[in-house]
Amino acid sequence: MNGENAIPLYKYLTENTTFAGFSGPMGLMLKGVAKKMDKDYKNNGKIKWNFTKFLIDRNGEIAARFEPTESLEKVKERVEEIL
């Protein structure tokens, strides 16, 4: 998905959000993998691992970005906030 052949929606999402980091025990493992793939992984919006989620509000604006290590409870809370 990354690179010159990325679809426009993907480009928009990654260019208009930031990487907040991985959390929890799984995050420790993913940090090492991400660093090997992209030495500047902390400073760009590229998706680092599968299952990154984006929450889009009713107006089509990006409301939140959740990395795969984020708890689904936090995702649920944010969805409920914007309903």
C-alpha positions in Angstrom: 0.0 0.0 0.0 2.8 2.4 0.7 4.6 4.0 -2.3 3.8 5.6 -5.6 1.0 3.1 -6.4 -1.0 3.8 -3.2 -4.7 4.5 -3.8 -5.8 8.1 -3.2 -7.8 7.4 0.0 -4.8 5.6 1.5 -2.6 8.6 0.7 -5.1 11.0 2.2 -5.4 9.0 5.4 -1.6 8.6 5.9 -0.7 12.1 4.9 -3.3 13.7 7.2 -2.7 11.7 10.4 0.3 11.0 12.6 1.6 7.8 14.0 1.0 7.9 17.8 3.0 4.8 18.6 2.3 1.3 19.6 1.1 0.4 23.1 1.1 -2.7 25.3 3.2 -5.8 25.2 2.6 -6.4 21.5 3.8 -2.8 20.9 7.3 -3.7 22.1 7.6 -6.3 19.5 6.1 -4.1 16.8 8.4 -1.2 17.5 11.4 -3.4 16.7 9.9 -4.6 13.4 8.8 -1.1 12.4 12.3 0.3 13.1 13.9 -2.3 10.9 11.4 -1.5 8.0 11.6 2.3 8.4 14.3 4.0 10.5 12.1 7.2 10.7 8.9 5.2 11.5 8.0 7.5 14.4 7.9 10.6 12.3 5.7 9.7 9.4 2.1 8.8 8.9 2.7 5.5 7.0 0.8 2.5 8.3 3.3 0.4 10.2 1.3 -2.8 10.6 -2.0 -4.4 9.4 -5.2 -3.4 11.1 -4.6 0.3 11.6 -8.1 1.7 11.9 -9.4 5.2 10.9 -12.6 6.7 12.2 -14.3 9.1 9.8 -17.0 11.4 11.0 -20.3 12.3 9.3 -18.7 15.2 7.5 -16.0 12.9 6.0 -13.3 14.3 8.2 -10.7 12.0 10.0 -11.8 11.9 13.6 -9.2 9.4 14.9 -6.5 6.9 14.0 -6.0 3.7 15.9 -2.9 1.6 15.7 -3.4 -2.2 15.8 -2.3 -2.3 19.5 -5.0 0.1 20.6 -7.7 -1.5 22.7 -11.1 -1.9 21.0 -12.6 -0.3 24.1 -10.9 3.0 23.2 -12.1 2.6 19.6 -15.6 2.1 20.9 -15.4 5.1 23.2 -14.3 7.4 20.4 -17.1 6.1 18.1 -19.6 6.8 20.8 -18.2 10.3 21.3 -18.8 11.3 17.7 -22.2 9.7 17.2 
